[in-house]
Amino acid sequence: MIEKQLKELAVRCGADLVGVADLKLIEGIHTCPSDLLDGYVTAVSIGVRLADGVIDPIVDGPTPLYQQHYLKVNALLDDIACRIAQFIQSQGGKALPIPASQLLDKTEWFSYISHKAVAVAAGIGWQGKSLLVVNPKYGPRIRLVTVLTDLPLEPDGRLKNRCGKCTSCTKACPAQAIKNVNTDWHYADRDEALHFDRCATLLTQDFAKRPFIESPICGVCIRACPWGKKEGLRRKKRTSEKRCQTP
């Protein structure tokens, strides 16, 4: 089966997660250009896990180590996407690899397509309150890339949102940008989940002044999420919270 071959190739190239999305699930999504999806029927969503050793030390904003790791993982994702596109073309299909991280509008913060929306449709994870995709195994500690294709690949099933009443990312956000609003599927727009201007201001003004931070990144909500943390860290957090609640 071509889906099996495709996923095995992605894993051999360095992917930790691979899923297929039916593009009908994201009809109407913002794309650049607006007709980007014309001629394509499915999308391959690919995820690479971020290193715990990079994410765990993040406290109140991005570190120089996270900055470099972010760039390297994006480069790996782009390489995997190109290889998947080559495979699709070898099977007689058309493929369009979308760059992992390329802003086309630095005012509205839009790119070609939302990798997060594709990943949710492909069953990689659910959309958390921070807008990040939360995978059951790795949490939001992943980066994503997308390959569009005209091959009618068998899509993967969506995952149920499991954020529940958790407020970890909401409380940790240094910009107080996360509204703590849940969603069963995906948010109608990002403003439903975030005070986006607060987040953008922190990234582009405050964090941009830190030494060696060249990308608009943060990482605090990634680290705060209990999904993807090692059990020891989750246990330590639960114990700490219990102590705080003790009269």
Secondary structure by P-SEA (a helix, b strand, c coil): caaaaaaaaaaaaccccccccccccccccccccccccccccbbbbbbbbccccccccccccccaaaaaaaaaaaaaaaaaaaaaaaaaaaacbbbbbcccccccccccccccccaaaaaaaaccccccccccbbbccccccccbbbbbcccccbbbbbbcccccccccccccccccccccccccccccccccccaaaaaaaaaaccccccccccccccccccccccccccaaaaaaaaaaaaaaacc
